């Protein structure tokens, strides 16, 4: 139980970090600056050893089946952390950003499931590369590029990140059966994208 509690708490804090990134993004009129600053959330997560679903799911390829339980706990912790943060922000003077979040959610909810799935796959690829790059790259400058560039690219490209969307749905008060279904499709896409590189990498000829 101690292990699962640790996983959940690290995932909960991750949800807060992503919420902070989402808040600054929604607060910026310039989406280029906003997408860069969103990377602050991922920077905090990776430097603090926290648990982000999209950063961890790729390692399912090299772990035992029991790792899937860890991933489910991480996903739940991310959801609780983002929802908790969104509830607090809605009580503040900056709660007006919820209108911008509503606009984002509307675009997502009016998209097709196939489109959402594909966009989530590409986001999953970028998030694995960011997490793995931070873990394996030794050059500090290159490490920072590995953290921030994928975030900027996924946001400007319109790719779907399930944890960021947990925050947007919560902040916008847009939860419904349909929204939850879309979130599950985004989660599947992120997972497929996350395992793509490590899976193919296993087949590389040394």
N, C-alpha and C positions, 0 to 999 in steps of 0.2 A: 504493500500500500504506500510506503514511503516513496518508492520509485515513481508511482503513478501521480502522487501528490506533487512531487518535484516537477514532473513533466507538465502537469496542468498549470502550476503556478508560473512556470517559465513561459508557457503558451499564453496565459492570461496577461502577463506583462508585455508580451509581444503584441497582443491586441491593442493595448494602450499605446505602444510605440507606433503602430500602424495608424491608429486614430490621430495621433499627433501629426504624422506625415500627411494624412488625408485632410486634416484641418488647415494646415498651412497651404496645401494645394488649393483648397476651395477658397481660401482667403486672398489668394494672389490673382490680380487682374491679368497678369502676364503668365500664360500657361507654360511657357518655357522655363521661367524662373520657378514657378510652382512645381513643375514636374521634377526639377533638380532638387528643390528643398524637400520634396516628398521622400527622397532618398535618405534623409536624416533618420527616418524610421528604421530602414533596413540597416543603416550604419549602427544605430543603437542596439539592434537585435543581434547583429553578428559580433560586435565588440563585447557584448555583455553575456554571450552564450545563451541566448534565449531561443525559444522554439517557434519558428514560423513554418506553417504547413507546407507552403510552396518551396521553402528552402530545405526541408527535410525529406519530402516525399521521394525525391530522386534516389535517395540512399536505400530505398526499399529493395533495390536490385541486389545490393550486397549484404543485406541483413536477413535474419531468419524470419519466418512467417509471423512470429510474435510481434515483430516490429509494426505490423499493421494495427495492432491495438494501440501502440504508442501514437501512431499517426491519427487515429480516431480521437484520442484524448487531446492531442495538439490542436486538431481542428475545432473541437469543442471549446478548448481554452481560448483560442483565437476569437471565436464567436462571442464568448462571454466578455472578454476584454474589450472588444470593439463596441459591443452593445452598451456596456457599462460606461465607457468613455463618451459615447454618443449621447446617452441619457444626461450625463453631467453637462456636456456642452450645450444641450438644448435649454439648460437652466441659466445660461450666461448671456451677456450682452452681445456675444458674437453668434447667437443662435440663428441669425439671419442667413448664415451659410447653408442652413438646411434647405433653403429654396434652390440653391445651386445643386445640392445633392439630389433633390427631387428631379431636377432636369436631367441629371446623369442617369438616374434610375429609370426614368421614363424612356430614354433612348435604349437602354439595355432591355427593358421589358417588352419593347415593341420590335425587338430584333427576333430573328428566327433562332431556334435552338441549335441548328447546324452552324449558323454563323457564330453564335456565342461559344459553342464547343471549339471551333477552329481558332477563334481569337484567344481562348483560354489556353489552348495547346501552345501557341507561340509565347504567351506570357510564362507558362510553366518552364519552357526551355530557357528563357532569359533569367528567371529566378534561380533555377538550378545553377546556371553558369555564374551568376553573381555569388551565390553561397559557396560554390565549389572554388571559384576564383579567389575569394577571400581566404579560403582554407588552404589552398595550395600555392598561391603566388607569394613569393618571398619579397619582391620589391614593394616597398610601402606605397609608392606613387601608383604603381600598377594595381595594387590591392584596392586603393580608393576608386580608381577608374572602374574596376570590376564591380564595385558596390553601386556606384552612382549611375554609370552609363546605362546598364540594363533597365533601371527604374525609369530614367528619362525616356528611353526608347519605348518601353511598354505603355507608358502613359500617352505619349505623343502619337503612338500608332493606334491607340484605341483597343489594345489587347485587354483581356479580362482577367483580373486578379481576384480570386474568391475572397480573400481576407479583406482587401480594400473594399470590396463590394459589401461585405458584412457591415462595415462601418457606414458606407453610404446608405444602405437600406435602413439601418437603424437610425441614422441621423435624419433621414427624410421621413421616417415613420411609414415606410413603404412595404412593410412585411405583409405577405399574404401567402396562400398556398402556392400560387403561381411564382411568386418571388423566391420562395424556398426551393421550388423545383428548378428554377433557373440557377440558383446558387449551387445546387447539387451538380448540374451540368457543367458549371464553371469549375467546380472542384474536380470533376472527372477530367476535364480538359487540362487543367493545371497538373494533375497527376500524370496524365499521358505524356505531356510535354516534359515534365520533370524527369521521368524515367527514360526518355528517348536517348539522350546523349550517353548516360552511363550504360544503358543496355547495348547500344551499338558499339560503344567503346570496348565492351567485353570481347567483341569480335575482331578488334584491330589485330593485325599481324605485327608482332614485335620486330 
